[in-house]
Structure formats: structure tokens, C-alpha cells
Amino acid sequence: MAQALEALLYRSQIVNRIGPLHMVLLVERARLYNQIAGITGHLIYVDYSFMQYAEGPPAALDVLWRKLQCDPRHFAVELLARFPLTQRRYRGSSLKFSGQPYYQQYQMTGFAPVQPDDMATLLASCLAQQQGDGAALCVTGR
Ligand SMILES: Cc1cc2nc3c(=O)[nH]c(=O)nc-3n(C[C@H](O)[C@H](O)[C@H](O)COP(=O)(O)O)c2cc1C
């Protein structure tokens, strides 16, 4: 039987602006943890905010969520969505990272320059998917 998959989406605020090298380190370490835990996803960093989408086994997401809530590098960690998934959206990407274009100089893999509407687009797609799955569950009566 296929392993259960869930997704979570949160938004948070940065305590102090995180320097680029610290940010690269944060992402690289998170990727290592995520590979071990079977988590894939996307982290968007713009101005003083983060938005992260993570998908993987529910128990692994529970562990990640607990860690994120007590990580002193950010605050106001707000869960925006959590929902079941039938298939991954970020297969093969332990943590895509979208940030300011100057991150290109660090030659990170899985980096994309952030676009103005990236957070809004990610939020809208997750809410649509959450509602879609919820509706499907109601229709089939499961
Ligand atoms: C914005 C942000 C995103 C993070 N994303 C991840 C992540 O995707 N995976 C992960 O393991 N840790 C992530 N971390 C780091 C965790 O909060 C935690 O520091 C890390 O998992 C180390 O946990 P440990 O103290 O148990 O070793 C993130 C931290 C921040 C501030």
C-alpha cells in the first residue's frame, strides 16, 4: 500500500534579517534533514517573511512542525493549511528555495529568484487543493 502523504503550509516572520551565508546554511541543513525524513517542498523568503510548503509522511511533518515552532530564527509561525495528498508536487526536491536574486552568486542548487506573487500563488494553490480534497472526502463519504 502507498505510504500516506500530507502537506503543510505556514508563514512566519524573521526576528532579524538573516544574512545570506546563514540562509544558505539553513537551507542546506534543512535539505539534509528533509532527505532523511522523506520531506520535499519549497521555502520562499522575501523581505521579513518566510512561507514554506512541506510534503511527506504525516509523522515526519509533525516532527518538522514542532521544530519550526521553537526555532528562534523566526516568530509568529502560523499554520495556513494542512491536508492529505495523493502525490507530491515537489518530487525530487528536498527544499526548493526562492529568495532575492543575489542568492544566485552562491550557486545553490534548487534556487529560483523570488517573484512578487510567489507567496500568494503558493497560498492560493494550497487552499484550493485543501478544499478540493475536503470536497472529495465529503462526496465519497469517507
Ligand atoms: C524558515 C525555516 C525553515 C526551516 N525549514 C526546515 C526544513 O524544511 N527541514 C528541517 O529539517 N529543518 C528546517 N528548519 C530548521 C529547523 O527549525 C531545525 O532548526 C532543524 O531541523 C534542526 O533541528 P534539530 O535541532 O533537531 O537538529 C527551518 C528553519 C527555519 C527558520
The ligand as a Gaussian input file, in Angstrom:
#p B3LYP/6-31G(d) Opt

LIG

0 1
 C       12.253000      29.308000       7.920000
 C       12.821000      27.982000       8.372000
 C       12.609000      26.848000       7.601000
 C       13.121000      25.624000       8.002000
 N       12.879000      24.512000       7.245000
 C       13.326000      23.322000       7.666000
 C       13.052000      22.141000       6.918000
 O       12.453000      22.156000       5.855000
 N       13.540000      20.966000       7.421000
 C       14.241000      20.890000       8.584000
 O       14.633000      19.798000       8.994000
 N       14.526000      21.988000       9.290000
 C       14.082000      23.194000       8.867000
 N       14.377000      24.317000       9.600000
 C       15.232000      24.194000      10.791000
 C       14.502000      23.583000      11.970000
 O       13.715000      24.568000      12.601000
 C       15.539000      22.992000      12.960000
 O       16.404000      24.007000      13.354000
 C       16.365000      21.892000      12.305000
 O       15.505000      20.905000      11.794000
 C       17.350000      21.257000      13.310000
 O       16.665000      20.543000      14.247000
 P       17.446000      19.863000      15.486000
 O       17.642000      20.971000      16.471000
 O       16.514000      18.817000      15.987000
 O       18.733000      19.327000      14.958000
 C       13.875000      25.546000       9.201000
 C       14.073000      26.700000       9.975000
 C       13.570000      27.914000       9.561000
 C       13.810000      29.149000      10.391000

